[in-house]
Amino acid sequence: MKRLLLLGLVLAFSTSIFAQDGIQFNHGKWSELLATAKKENKLIFVDAFTTWCGPCKWMAANSFPDKSVGEFFNATFINAKIDMEKGEGKELAKTFEVQAYPTLLFVNGDGELVHRGVGARNAEDLLALGKDANDPEKQLMSLVKRFEKGDRAPEFLKNYSKIARSTGMPNAKAIANAYLKTQEDLLTDENMTFIFENTATIEDAYYGFMVKNRTSFYKTLTQEKVDNRIKSAIARPMYRKEDVNFDNVHAAFKEIFPKDANKYIAEFKMNYYGYRVRSPKFKQQYLDATVSYMDKYSMDDWQVLNGIAWSFYENTTDPGLLKKACMWAEKSVKLESNFYNNDTVASICLQLGKKRRAKKYAKRAIKHGKEAGEDVSATEDLLEKIKAL
């Protein structure tokens, strides 16, 4: 079944036939693409994708068919879609150090990387990326060369930092810090926003400054945004640690958020074990931590509710836990009824033996899915299974 919308992050899975107005992709060999690019003095735009990549499919359905994107990319680049796990894609993935999907590459006729982007982009952002790639002043490799030659002009560093962050460059934080060192007043709205955007963990250079001056940051960015960023910065480095000390994490939350520390540590435990739920030794801890959190604290995000409900569907057959999961999924539907959460309710109800209810939600899911252009074949199979009972 197509889905796992986990904690704060939802990816719409879909397929598309490219609209005539959208990007027209060339499916020739890499050597042919290079020759064409050199002859026409254009860059090659490469959608570096994999068949299992949800964000890749989302872009294929929503960004590439856009008329304005198509007009610009077709006139400006030689466009190619290349599966990084098949044929020439395997070697290209090594050459251009493709480690996340989708990766959007811009390569010149000599085979040199000129610009890149990482992650799904909507039509507007994809168009902006393409324009940057075609602008010598904003091309990533041009900026790299300027930085290596010692350019430390504030505006250059600020622009370079933004592009380095969006393209996933490992030195993005160092560039951001270099820019901030050129600033006399870090508490301007512009600089506080810059610090906020470049602070992800407690190890980041200006995390302490943001915490110390958070009342000023609140005025520029709102308290909710700043507090969420600080909370995330505390938790983020801990998720990959196998021997995390929950008492230390709780103490870190309590130091800054004394009133909400208990809620935040409960949420952290749920996410921590959720990150490891595929390991049998953590599965029960995840289920217990999630029930503990969900029973005590309210949740009003349909995406998160649906993701948690689906993870229970995948990880337990306990009727009591599945009933809780069904309740969370139904709440998700009440908040925003769509293909995903209706399908989740239908799947759980079937597992609980509630045939009539499962049938009702499966039909709703198919209706929503068809309206949204989703692939509803798996849900149609589910409905046939329900009818056959």
VOLO-342549 format. One record per atom (N, C-alpha, C): residue in one letter; x, y, z. Coordinates in steps of 0.05 Angstrom, whole numbers, padded with zeros to 5 digits, always signed. Example, Ala and Ser with C-alpha at 12.3 -4.5 7.8 and 13.67 -1.06 7.14 Angstrom:
<nodes>
A+00264-00114+00156 A+00246-00090+00156 A+00264-00066+00156 S+00257-00045+00142 S+00273-00021+00143 S+00258+00001+00157 
</nodes>
This chain:
<nodes>
M+00017-00024+00000 M+00000+00000+00000 M+00018+00025+00000 K+00011+00044-00016 K+00028+00067-00021 K+00026+00088+00000 R+00047+00089+00019 R+00045+00110+00038 R+00064+00107+00061 L+00073+00126+00074 L+00081+00127+00102 L+00086+00156+00107 L+00066+00170+00116 L+00068+00199+00120 L+00076+00203+00149 L+00102+00202+00156 L+00111+00203+00183 L+00118+00231+00192 L+00110+00238+00216 L+00116+00261+00233 L+00126+00285+00219 G+00108+00300+00209 G+00114+00326+00199 G+00121+00327+00170 L+00121+00305+00158 L+00130+00306+00131 L+00112+00289+00115 V+00099+00300+00092 V+00081+00284+00075 V+00091+00286+00046 L+00092+00263+00033 L+00100+00263+00005 L+00078+00250-00011 A+00068+00265-00031 A+00046+00255-00048 A+00058+00237-00070 F+00049+00212-00071 F+00059+00194-00091 F+00041+00194-00115 S+00051+00199-00139 S+00035+00198-00163 S+00052+00194-00187 T+00039+00188-00209 T+00053+00185-00235 T+00041+00204-00254 S+00056+00209-00276 S+00045+00229-00295 S+00055+00223-00323 I+00038+00229-00342 I+00047+00231-00370 I+00053+00260-00375 F+00076+00266-00384 F+00084+00294-00387 F+00066+00309-00405 A+00056+00331-00396 A+00039+00348-00413 A+00056+00361-00434 Q+00044+00366-00457 Q+00059+00377-00479 Q+00072+00404-00472 D+00059+00419-00454 D+00069+00445-00446 D+00093+00443-00427 G+00098+00420-00416 G+00119+00417-00396 G+00146+00411-00408 I+00164+00403-00391 I+00192+00397-00400 I+00191+00373-00419 Q+00205+00376-00441 Q+00208+00354-00460 Q+00235+00342-00456 F+00236+00317-00448 F+00261+00303-00440 F+00273+00288-00464 N+00299+00290-00466 N+00314+00276-00487 N+00325+00250-00474 H+00319+00227-00487 H+00327+00201-00476 H+00351+00189-00490 G+00367+00205-00502 G+00391+00195-00516 G+00413+00187-00497 K+00435+00176-00507 K+00458+00168-00491 K+00472+00193-00480 W+00487+00189-00459 W+00501+00212-00446 W+00520+00225-00465 S+00535+00210-00481 S+00554+00221-00500 S+00539+00239-00520 E+00515+00230-00528 E+00500+00246-00548 E+00489+00272-00535 L+00481+00270-00510 L+00472+00294-00496 L+00494+00314-00493 L+00518+00305-00487 L+00542+00322-00484 L+00548+00336-00511 A+00547+00320-00532 A+00553+00331-00559 A+00533+00353-00567 T+00507+00347-00561 T+00486+00367-00568 T+00490+00392-00551 A+00496+00389-00525 A+00499+00412-00508 A+00522+00429-00517 K+00544+00416-00525 K+00567+00431-00534 K+00561+00446-00560 K+00548+00432-00578 K+00541+00444-00604 K+00522+00468-00601 E+00503+00465-00584 E+00483+00487-00580 E+00491+00507-00558 N+00514+00502-00545 N+00523+00519-00524 N+00502+00521-00501 K+00492+00499-00493 K+00472+00497-00472 K+00481+00479-00450 L+00469+00481-00427 L+00474+00463-00405 L+00454+00439-00408 I+00462+00417-00397 I+00444+00394-00395 I+00431+00394-00368 F+00405+00394-00367 F+00390+00391-00342 F+00384+00362-00338 V+00393+00351-00315 V+00388+00322-00310 V+00370+00319-00285 D+00348+00306-00290 D+00331+00298-00267 D+00342+00271-00259 A+00360+00271-00238 A+00372+00246-00228 A+00352+00233-00208 F+00339+00212-00217 F+00317+00200-00201 F+00321+00170-00197 T+00304+00158-00181 T+00302+00129-00179 T+00272+00122-00181 T+00266+00098-00187 T+00238+00090-00191 T+00223+00089-00164 W+00237+00086-00142 W+00224+00084-00116 W+00221+00111-00102 C+00232+00132-00113 C+00233+00158-00100 C+00206+00173-00102 G+00192+00175-00079 G+00167+00189-00078 G+00168+00218-00087 P+00187+00234-00077 P+00190+00262-00085 P+00195+00265-00115 C+00210+00245-00127 C+00215+00246-00156 C+00189+00244-00171 K+00171+00225-00162 K+00145+00222-00175 K+00128+00247-00171 W+00130+00259-00148 W+00115+00283-00143 W+00123+00305-00163 M+00149+00309-00168 M+00158+00329-00187 M+00149+00322-00215 A+00150+00296-00222 A+00141+00287-00248 A+00112+00293-00253 A+00096+00292-00232 A+00067+00297-00235 A+00060+00327-00232 N+00076+00342-00217 N+00067+00369-00211 N+00085+00392-00221 S+00111+00387-00224 S+00129+00409-00231 S+00137+00408-00261 F+00146+00384-00270 F+00155+00382-00298 F+00134+00389-00319 P+00108+00383-00314 P+00088+00389-00334 P+00079+00419-00335 D+00089+00435-00316 D+00081+00463-00315 D+00089+00478-00341 K+00071+00494-00351 K+00075+00508-00376 K+00099+00527-00375 S+00101+00544-00354 S+00122+00563-00352 S+00149+00549-00349 V+00150+00527-00333 V+00174+00512-00330 V+00183+00500-00357 G+00164+00489-00371 G+00170+00477-00397 G+00181+00497-00417 E+00168+00520-00418 E+00177+00541-00437 E+00206+00549-00432 F+00213+00552-00406 F+00241+00561-00400 F+00261+00538-00404 F+00255+00515-00393 F+00274+00493-00394 F+00278+00483-00422 N+00256+00481-00438 N+00259+00472-00465 N+00275+00491-00483 A+00273+00516-00477 A+00288+00536-00493 A+00317+00539-00484 T+00322+00533-00458 T+00348+00539-00446 T+00366+00515-00443 F+00356+00491-00438 F+00372+00468-00432 F+00367+00444-00451 I+00385+00425-00450 I+00381+00399-00461 I+00371+00382-00437 N+00347+00373-00437 N+00335+00361-00414 N+00336+00331-00415 A+00343+00318-00392 A+00345+00289-00391 A+00336+00279-00364 K+00321+00256-00366 K+00313+00241-00342 K+00330+00216-00341 I+00345+00212-00319 I+00363+00189-00318 I+00360+00175-00292 D+00353+00149-00293 D+00351+00132-00269 D+00379+00127-00259 M+00385+00135-00235 M+00412+00132-00224 M+00419+00104-00216 E+00401+00086-00218 E+00406+00058-00211 E+00406+00039-00235 K+00405+00051-00259 K+00405+00034-00283 K+00424+00046-00304 G+00436+00028-00320 G+00452+00036-00343 G+00473+00057-00337 E+00473+00078-00354 E+00493+00099-00350 E+00489+00115-00324 G+00465+00113-00313 G+00459+00128-00289 G+00477+00120-00265 K+00485+00095-00264 K+00502+00086-00242 K+00528+00101-00241 E+00541+00103-00265 E+00567+00117-00266 E+00563+00147-00262 L+00541+00158-00273 L+00537+00187-00269 L+00532+00194-00240 A+00518+00176-00225 A+00514+00180-00197 A+00540+00182-00182 K+00560+00166-00189 K+00586+00167-00177 K+00601+00192-00185 T+00600+00199-00210 T+00614+00222-00221 T+00605+00248-00207 F+00578+00251-00204 F+00568+00276-00194 F+00559+00273-00164 E+00568+00251-00151 E+00564+00247-00122 E+00534+00251-00115 V+00517+00237-00129 V+00488+00238-00124 V+00483+00220-00100 Q+00473+00231-00078 Q+00468+00216-00054 Q+00439+00219-00044 A+00424+00236-00056 A+00396+00240-00048 A+00379+00244-00073 Y+00353+00238-00070 Y+00335+00239-00093 Y+00310+00255-00087 P+00301+00272-00107 P+00315+00276-00132 P+00339+00295-00129 T+00360+00291-00145 T+00381+00311-00148 T+00378+00322-00176 L+00380+00348-00178 L+00376+00363-00203 L+00403+00374-00212 L+00414+00364-00233 L+00440+00371-00242 L+00440+00388-00267 F+00459+00406-00268 F+00463+00423-00292 F+00492+00420-00300 V+00497+00407-00324 V+00523+00400-00332 V+00529+00412-00360 N+00554+00422-00363 N+00561+00434-00389 N+00569+00412-00409 G+00574+00421-00434 G+00581+00403-00456 G+00607+00388-00451 D+00624+00397-00433 D+00649+00383-00427 D+00645+00363-00404 G+00620+00360-00395 G+00615+00341-00373 G+00621+00352-00346 E+00624+00378-00343 E+00630+00391-00317 E+00605+00400-00303 L+00603+00394-00278 L+00580+00403-00262 L+00581+00433-00259 V+00559+00447-00266 V+00558+00476-00264 V+00540+00485-00241 H+00518+00470-00236 H+00499+00477-00215 H+00484+00452-00207 R+00471+00453-00184 R+00456+00430-00176 R+00435+00438-00155 G+00415+00421-00151 G+00395+00425-00131 G+00389+00398-00119 V+00380+00397-00094 V+00373+00372-00081 V+00345+00374-00070 G+00328+00354-00075 G+00302+00353-00063 G+00280+00363-00083 A+00256+00355-00077 A+00233+00362-00094 A+00228+00393-00093 R+00221+00404-00116 R+00215+00432-00118 R+00188+00435-00133 N+00172+00454-00124 N+00148+00460-00140 N+00156+00476-00165 A+00137+00481-00182 A+00143+00494-00208 A+00158+00520-00204 E+00149+00537-00186 E+00161+00563-00181 E+00190+00560-00173 D+00195+00542-00154 D+00223+00539-00144 D+00241+00525-00165 L+00229+00507-00181 L+00245+00495-00202 L+00253+00515-00223 L+00235+00533-00229 L+00241+00554-00249 L+00263+00572-00238 A+00262+00579-00212 A+00282+00595-00200 A+00309+00581-00201 L+00309+00555-00195 L+00334+00540-00196 L+00346+00540-00224 G+00329+00536-00245 G+00338+00537-00272 G+00350+00564-00280 K+00338+00585-00271 K+00348+00612-00277 K+00375+00617-00264 D+00378+00607-00239 D+00404+00609-00225 D+00425+00593-00240 A+00418+00570-00249 A+00437+00553-00263 A+00447+00565-00289 N+00430+00582-00301 N+00437+00595-00326 N+00450+00622-00323 D+00453+00631-00297 D+00465+00657-00291 D+00493+00653-00281 P+00514+00662-00295 P+00542+00658-00287 P+00547+00670-00259 E+00532+00690-00251 E+00536+00702-00225 E+00525+00685-00202 K+00507+00666-00209 K+00494+00650-00189 K+00500+00620-00191 Q+00513+00612-00212 Q+00520+00584-00216 Q+00538+00574-00193 L+00532+00551-00183 L+00545+00541-00159 L+00576+00539-00163 M+00585+00529-00186 M+00613+00525-00190 M+00627+00552-00192 S+00614+00572-00203 S+00625+00599-00204 S+00630+00610-00176 L+00610+00605-00159 L+00612+00615-00132 L+00634+00600-00117 V+00636+00574-00121 V+00657+00558-00108 V+00685+00570-00115 K+00689+00576-00140 K+00715+00586-00149 K+00720+00614-00137 R+00700+00631-00135 R+00704+00657-00123 R+00711+00655-00094 F+00698+00636-00079 F+00703+00632-00051 F+00732+00621-00047 E+00740+00602-00064 E+00766+00591-00062 E+00788+00611-00068 K+00782+00632-00084 K+00801+00653-00090 K+00802+00674-00068 G+00785+00672-00048 G+00786+00690-00025 G+00765+00712-00024 D+00745+00711-00042 D+00724+00731-00041 D+00708+00729-00016 R+00707+00750+00000 R+00692+00750+00025 R+00673+00774+00027 A+00665+00784+00004 A+00646+00807+00004 A+00620+00797+00016 P+00608+00813+00034 P+00584+00804+00048 P+00561+00795+00030 E+00554+00810+00009 E+00532+00802-00008 E+00538+00776-00023 F+00564+00773-00031 F+00571+00748-00044 F+00568+00725-00025 L+00578+00728+00000 L+00577+00706+00019 L+00548+00699+00026 K+00531+00719+00028 K+00503+00714+00034 K+00489+00698+00012 N+00494+00706-00013 N+00483+00692-00036 N+00494+00664-00038 Y+00520+00661-00035 Y+00533+00635-00036 Y+00523+00617-00015 S+00519+00628+00009 S+00509+00612+00031 S+00481+00600+00025 K+00464+00617+00014 K+00437+00608+00008 K+00437+00586-00013 I+00454+00589-00033 I+00455+00568-00054 I+00468+00543-00043 A+00489+00546-00027 A+00503+00523-00016 A+00484+00507+00002 R+00467+00521+00017 R+00448+00507+00035 R+00427+00492+00018 S+00417+00505-00003 S+00396+00493-00019 S+00406+00469-00035 T+00432+00469-00041 T+00443+00447-00057 T+00456+00425-00040 G+00455+00429-00013 G+00466+00408+00005 G+00496+00407+00006 M+00510+00429+00001 M+00539+00429+00002 M+00548+00426+00031 P+00569+00409+00036 P+00578+00404+00063 P+00590+00429+00077 N+00599+00449+00062 N+00611+00473+00074 N+00591+00495+00076 A+00565+00490+00074 A+00545+00511+00075 A+00546+00526+00101 K+00549+00512+00123 K+00550+00526+00149 K+00574+00544+00152 A+00597+00534+00142 A+00621+00551+00143 A+00618+00577+00128 I+00605+00575+00105 I+00600+00599+00088 I+00581+00618+00103 A+00560+00607+00115 A+00542+00624+00131 A+00556+00638+00153 N+00573+00623+00167 N+00587+00635+00190 N+00607+00657+00180 A+00618+00653+00157 A+00636+00673+00145 A+00621+00698+00139 Y+00596+00695+00130 Y+00580+00719+00124 Y+00574+00734+00150 L+00565+00719+00171 L+00557+00732+00196 L+00581+00746+00209 K+00605+00737+00205 K+00628+00750+00216 K+00633+00778+00203 T+00621+00783+00181 T+00623+00809+00168 T+00603+00829+00178 Q+00584+00820+00195 Q+00562+00837+00204 Q+00567+00849+00232 E+00563+00875+00234 E+00567+00888+00260 E+00543+00885+00278 D+00519+00884+00267 D+00495+00881+00283 D+00480+00856+00275 L+00481+00836+00292 L+00468+00810+00286 L+00438+00810+00292 L+00428+00832+00305 L+00400+00832+00313 L+00383+00848+00294 T+00392+00852+00270 T+00374+00864+00250 T+00354+00842+00241 D+00332+00850+00231 D+00312+00830+00222 D+00325+00811+00201 E+00340+00823+00183 E+00353+00807+00162 E+00372+00786+00173 N+00389+00795+00192 N+00409+00776+00202 N+00397+00756+00221 M+00376+00763+00236 M+00363+00743+00253 M+00349+00722+00236 T+00337+00730+00214 T+00325+00711+00196 T+00347+00693+00184 F+00370+00704+00177 F+00392+00688+00166 F+00402+00668+00186 I+00405+00676+00211 I+00415+00658+00232 I+00394+00636+00236 F+00369+00643+00237 F+00348+00623+00240 F+00349+00602+00218 E+00352+00611+00193 E+00352+00593+00170 E+00377+00575+00170 N+00398+00583+00183 N+00423+00568+00183 N+00429+00554+00209 T+00409+00552+00226 T+00413+00538+00252 T+00395+00514+00253 A+00407+00491+00254 A+00392+00466+00254 A+00397+00448+00278 T+00421+00451+00290 T+00428+00435+00314 T+00441+00452+00335 I+00444+00442+00359 I+00456+00456+00381 I+00486+00460+00376 E+00498+00444+00357 E+00526+00447+00351 E+00531+00471+00332 D+00511+00482+00320 D+00515+00504+00302 D+00524+00529+00316 A+00542+00544+00303 A+00556+00566+00317 A+00539+00587+00329 Y+00515+00593+00318 Y+00499+00615+00327 Y+00473+00605+00342 Y+00473+00579+00348 Y+00450+00568+00363 Y+00448+00582+00391 G+00470+00584+00405 G+00470+00597+00432 G+00461+00626+00430 F+00469+00640+00409 F+00461+00668+00405 F+00431+00670+00401 M+00420+00652+00385 M+00391+00652+00381 M+00376+00647+00406 V+00385+00628+00422 V+00372+00621+00447 V+00373+00645+00467 K+00397+00657+00469 K+00401+00680+00487 K+00384+00704+00479 N+00380+00708+00454 N+00365+00731+00444 N+00338+00723+00432 R+00327+00702+00442 R+00302+00692+00428 R+00279+00711+00430 T+00277+00728+00450 T+00255+00747+00451 T+00257+00766+00427 S+00281+00773+00419 S+00284+00790+00395 S+00277+00774+00370 F+00285+00749+00370 F+00278+00732+00347 F+00248+00728+00345 Y+00234+00727+00368 Y+00205+00723+00368 Y+00191+00746+00352 K+00201+00770+00356 K+00189+00793+00343 K+00191+00792+00313 T+00213+00780+00303 T+00218+00779+00275 T+00206+00754+00262 L+00207+00731+00276 L+00199+00706+00264 L+00176+00692+00277 T+00165+00703+00298 T+00143+00691+00315 T+00154+00671+00335 Q+00142+00670+00358 Q+00152+00653+00379 Q+00149+00623+00371 E+00127+00617+00358 E+00123+00589+00350 E+00145+00578+00332 K+00153+00594+00312 K+00174+00585+00294 K+00201+00582+00308 V+00208+00602+00325 V+00233+00601+00339 V+00234+00578+00359 D+00213+00575+00375 D+00213+00553+00395 D+00214+00526+00381 N+00200+00523+00359 N+00201+00498+00344 N+00229+00492+00334 R+00243+00513+00325 R+00270+00509+00314 R+00289+00502+00337 I+00286+00514+00360 I+00303+00508+00383 I+00298+00479+00392 K+00273+00472+00394 K+00266+00445+00402 K+00277+00424+00383 S+00275+00430+00357 S+00286+00412+00337 S+00317+00411+00338 A+00329+00433+00344 A+00358+00434+00346 A+00369+00417+00369 I+00354+00416+00391 I+00361+00400+00414 I+00358+00370+00406 A+00337+00363+00393 A+00330+00335+00388 A+00346+00323+00365 R+00350+00339+00344 R+00361+00329+00319 R+00387+00312+00322 P+00407+00322+00337 P+00432+00306+00339 P+00429+00280+00354 M+00407+00277+00368 M+00403+00253+00385 M+00391+00230+00371 Y+00377+00235+00348 Y+00361+00214+00336 Y+00378+00191+00326 R+00403+00196+00317 R+00420+00175+00306 R+00436+00161+00327 K+00435+00170+00352 K+00450+00158+00374 K+00436+00133+00385 E+00450+00110+00385 E+00438+00086+00395 E+00437+00086+00426 D+00455+00101+00439 D+00456+00101+00468 D+00448+00128+00480 V+00427+00140+00468 V+00418+00166+00477 V+00409+00165+00506 N+00416+00186+00522 N+00408+00188+00550 N+00383+00206+00550 F+00360+00194+00555 F+00335+00210+00554 F+00334+00231+00576 D+00347+00225+00599 D+00347+00244+00621 D+00362+00270+00613 N+00383+00267+00597 N+00399+00290+00588 N+00382+00306+00568 V+00368+00292+00550 V+00351+00306+00531 V+00329+00321+00545 H+00317+00308+00565 H+00296+00320+00581 H+00306+00345+00595 A+00330+00343+00606 A+00342+00366+00620 A+00347+00389+00601 A+00355+00383+00576 A+00360+00404+00556 A+00334+00418+00549 F+00313+00403+00546 F+00286+00415+00541 F+00278+00432+00565 K+00282+00421+00589 K+00272+00435+00613 K+00286+00461+00618 E+00311+00463+00610 E+00327+00487+00614 E+00315+00511+00598 I+00304+00505+00575 I+00294+00526+00558 I+00263+00527+00558 F+00251+00504+00560 F+00221+00502+00560 F+00211+00488+00585 P+00214+00500+00608 P+00206+00487+00633 P+00177+00477+00634 K+00159+00492+00622 K+00130+00484+00623 K+00124+00461+00604 D+00138+00459+00582 D+00132+00439+00562 D+00152+00416+00560 A+00171+00415+00578 A+00192+00395+00576 A+00182+00367+00576 N+00162+00361+00592 N+00151+00334+00594 N+00138+00326+00567 K+00124+00344+00555 K+00111+00339+00529 K+00133+00334+00508 Y+00153+00351+00508 Y+00174+00349+00488 Y+00190+00323+00490 I+00196+00314+00514 I+00211+00289+00517 I+00194+00266+00509 A+00168+00267+00514 A+00150+00246+00506 A+00148+00244+00475 E+00147+00268+00463 E+00147+00269+00433 E+00173+00259+00422 F+00195+00266+00435 F+00222+00257+00426 F+00224+00227+00427 K+00215+00215+00449 K+00216+00185+00451 K+00200+00172+00429 M+00176+00183+00423 M+00160+00171+00402 M+00175+00173+00375 N+00187+00196+00369 N+00201+00199+00344 N+00227+00183+00343 Y+00240+00182+00366 Y+00266+00167+00368 Y+00261+00137+00362 Y+00241+00125+00375 Y+00235+00097+00370 Y+00222+00093+00343 G+00208+00113+00334 G+00196+00112+00307 G+00217+00110+00285 Y+00239+00124+00290 Y+00261+00123+00271 Y+00273+00095+00269 R+00269+00079+00290 R+00281+00052+00292 R+00260+00030+00291 V+00236+00037+00284 V+00214+00018+00287 V+00217-00007+00270 R+00233-00006+00249 R+00237-00030+00232 R+00255-00050+00245 S+00268-00042+00267 S+00284-00061+00282 S+00266-00074+00303 P+00264-00101+00304 P+00246-00115+00323 P+00250-00107+00352 K+00275-00101+00360 K+00280-00095+00388 K+00269-00068+00396 F+00262-00051+00377 F+00251-00024+00383 F+00221-00022+00378 K+00210-00042+00365 K+00182-00040+00356 K+00163-00035+00380 Q+00165-00051+00401 Q+00147-00048+00424 Q+00151-00022+00438 Q+00177-00013+00439 Q+00182+00013+00452 Q+00169+00036+00437 Y+00169+00033+00410 Y+00156+00053+00393 Y+00126+00053+00399 L+00114+00030+00399 L+00085+00028+00403 L+00078+00040+00431 D+00093+00032+00451 D+00088+00042+00478 D+00091+00072+00481 A+00113+00082+00469 A+00119+00111+00471 A+00098+00127+00456 T+00089+00117+00433 T+00069+00131+00418 T+00042+00132+00432 V+00033+00109+00443 V+00008+00109+00458 V+00010+00128+00482 S+00033+00128+00496 S+00037+00145+00519 S+00034+00174+00511 Y+00045+00182+00488 Y+00044+00210+00479 Y+00015+00216+00470 M+00004+00200+00453 M-00022+00205+00441 M-00045+00205+00461 D-00042+00189+00482 D-00063+00189+00503 D-00063+00214+00520 K-00040+00227+00521 K-00037+00249+00539 K-00039+00277+00526 Y-00030+00278+00501 Y-00028+00304+00487 Y-00045+00304+00462 S-00057+00327+00456 S-00074+00329+00433 S-00057+00332+00407 M-00069+00323+00385 M-00055+00324+00359 M-00075+00334+00339 D-00069+00355+00325 D-00087+00367+00305 D-00075+00370+00278 D-00056+00353+00271 D-00044+00353+00245 D-00052+00328+00230 W-00068+00330+00209 W-00078+00306+00195 W-00056+00289+00184 Q-00034+00301+00175 Q-00012+00286+00164 Q+00002+00268+00185 V+00007+00280+00208 V+00020+00266+00229 V+00002+00243+00240 L-00023+00250+00244 L-00043+00230+00254 L-00044+00207+00234 N-00046+00212+00209 N-00047+00191+00189 N-00022+00174+00188 G+00001+00188+00190 G+00026+00174+00190 G+00029+00155+00213 I+00022+00164+00237 I+00023+00147+00261 I+00004+00123+00258 A-00020+00129+00249 A-00040+00107+00246 A-00030+00086+00227 W-00019+00095+00204 W-00009+00076+00185 W+00015+00060+00196 S+00032+00072+00211 S+00055+00058+00223 S+00045+00036+00242 F+00023+00041+00257 F+00012+00021+00274 F+00000-00002+00257 Y-00013+00005+00235 Y-00024-00015+00217 Y-00002-00034+00207 E+00022-00023+00202 E+00044-00038+00192 E+00059-00054+00214 N+00057-00045+00239 N+00074-00056+00259 N+00061-00070+00282 T+00035-00073+00282 T+00021-00088+00303 T-00004-00101+00293 T-00011-00124+00305 T-00036-00137+00300 T-00054-00137+00325 D-00045-00123+00346 D-00060-00122+00371 D-00086-00106+00366 P-00109-00118+00371 P-00135-00105+00366 P-00138-00078+00381 G-00128-00078+00406 G-00131-00054+00422 G-00115-00031+00410 L-00091-00037+00401 L-00074-00016+00389 L-00085-00008+00362 L-00095-00026+00347 L-00107-00020+00321 L-00132-00002+00324 K-00147-00007+00345 K-00170+00010+00350 K-00162+00039+00356 K-00140+00042+00370 K-00129+00069+00375 K-00120+00081+00349 A-00106+00065+00333 A-00097+00075+00307 A-00120+00083+00289 C-00142+00068+00290 C-00165+00075+00274 C-00177+00101+00283 M-00177+00105+00309 M-00188+00130+00320 M-00171+00154+00310 W-00144+00151+00310 W-00127+00172+00301 W-00131+00178+00271 A-00134+00157+00256 A-00138+00160+00227 A-00165+00174+00221 E-00185+00166+00236 E-00211+00179+00232 E-00211+00209+00240 K-00195+00215+00260 K-00191+00243+00267 K-00177+00258+00245 S-00158+00245+00232 S-00144+00256+00210 S-00164+00263+00187 V-00182+00244+00182 V-00202+00248+00161 V-00220+00272+00168 K-00227+00275+00193 K-00244+00297+00201 K-00230+00324+00197 L-00204+00324+00201 L-00189+00348+00197 L-00186+00355+00168 E-00180+00335+00151 E-00178+00339+00122 E-00182+00312+00108 S-00205+00308+00097 S-00210+00282+00084 S-00196+00281+00057 N-00180+00260+00053 N-00165+00257+00028 N-00160+00227+00022 F-00147+00222+00000 F-00141+00194-00009 F-00126+00179+00013 Y-00105+00191+00024 Y-00088+00177+00042 Y-00101+00168+00068 N-00114+00187+00081 N-00124+00179+00108 N-00149+00162+00106 N-00165+00165+00085 N-00188+00147+00081 N-00179+00119+00075 D-00158+00117+00060 D-00147+00090+00054 D-00136+00077+00079 T-00123+00094+00097 T-00113+00083+00122 T-00136+00072+00140 V-00158+00088+00142 V-00180+00078+00158 V-00191+00052+00146 A-00194+00051+00120 A-00204+00027+00107 A-00187+00003+00113 S-00161+00006+00111 S-00142-00016+00116 S-00143-00026+00144 I-00144-00007+00163 I-00145-00015+00192 I-00172-00029+00198 C-00193-00017+00188 C-00220-00029+00193 C-00221-00058+00182 L-00210-00062+00159 L-00210-00089+00148 L-00195-00108+00167 Q-00172-00099+00177 Q-00156-00116+00195 Q-00171-00121+00221 L-00189-00103+00229 L-00205-00106+00253 L-00230-00122+00248 G-00235-00128+00222 G-00259-00144+00215 G-00284-00127+00212 K-00280-00101+00210 K-00303-00083+00206 K-00308-00078+00177 K-00321-00098+00164 K-00324-00098+00135 K-00339-00074+00125 R-00362-00067+00136 R-00379-00045+00126 R-00364-00019+00128 R-00351-00014+00150 R-00336+00011+00154 R-00312+00012+00135 A-00299-00010+00131 A-00276-00012+00113 A-00284-00005+00084 K-00307-00016+00076 K-00318-00012+00049 K-00324+00018+00045 K-00337+00030+00065 K-00344+00058+00063 K-00320+00076+00059 Y-00299+00072+00075 Y-00275+00089+00073 Y-00259+00082+00048 A-00259+00057+00039 A-00244+00050+00014 A-00257+00065-00009 K-00283+00066-00011 K-00297+00080-00032 K-00290+00110-00032 R-00290+00121-00007 R-00283+00150-00005 R-00254+00154-00014 A-00236+00136-00007 A-00208+00139-00014 A-00205+00139-00045 I-00219+00120-00058 I-00217+00118-00087 I-00228+00143-00100 K-00250+00153-00090 K-00262+00178-00101 K-00242+00201-00098 H-00231+00205-00074 H-00212+00227-00070 H-00187+00223-00088 G-00178+00198-00089 G-00154+00192-00105 G-00157+00199-00134 K-00179+00191-00145 K-00184+00196-00174 K-00186+00226-00179 E-00199+00240-00161 E-00201+00269-00164 E-00174+00283-00163 A-00156+00271-00147 A-00129+00283-00144 A-00109+00272-00163 G-00117+00254-00180 G-00099+00242-00200 G-00080+00222-00188 E-00087+00209-00166 E-00070+00190-00153 E-00074+00162-00166 D-00054+00144-00161 D-00056+00117-00169 D-00073+00102-00148 V-00097+00095-00154 V-00115+00083-00134 V-00118+00053-00137 S-00100+00041-00153 S-00103+00012-00159 S-00101-00005-00134 A-00083+00002-00116 A-00080-00014-00091 A-00105-00012-00074 T-00117+00011-00073 T-00142+00014-00058 T-00165+00000-00071 E-00166+00000-00098 E-00186-00015-00112 E-00183-00045-00106 D-00159-00055-00105 D-00154-00083-00097 D-00164-00088-00069 L-00159-00068-00051 L-00169-00071-00024 L-00199-00073-00023 L-00212-00056-00039 L-00242-00056-00040 L-00252-00083-00050 E-00239-00095-00070 E-00248-00121-00080 E-00244-00142-00058 K-00222-00140-00043 K-00217-00159-00021 K-00239-00157+00000 I-00248-00132+00006 I-00269-00127+00025 I-00295-00140+00015 K-00302-00135-00010 K-00327-00145-00021 K-00327-00176-00022 A-00303-00188-00024 A-00302-00217-00026 A-00306-00231+00001 L-00305-00216+00023 L-00308-00228+00049 L-00337-00237+00054 
</nodes>
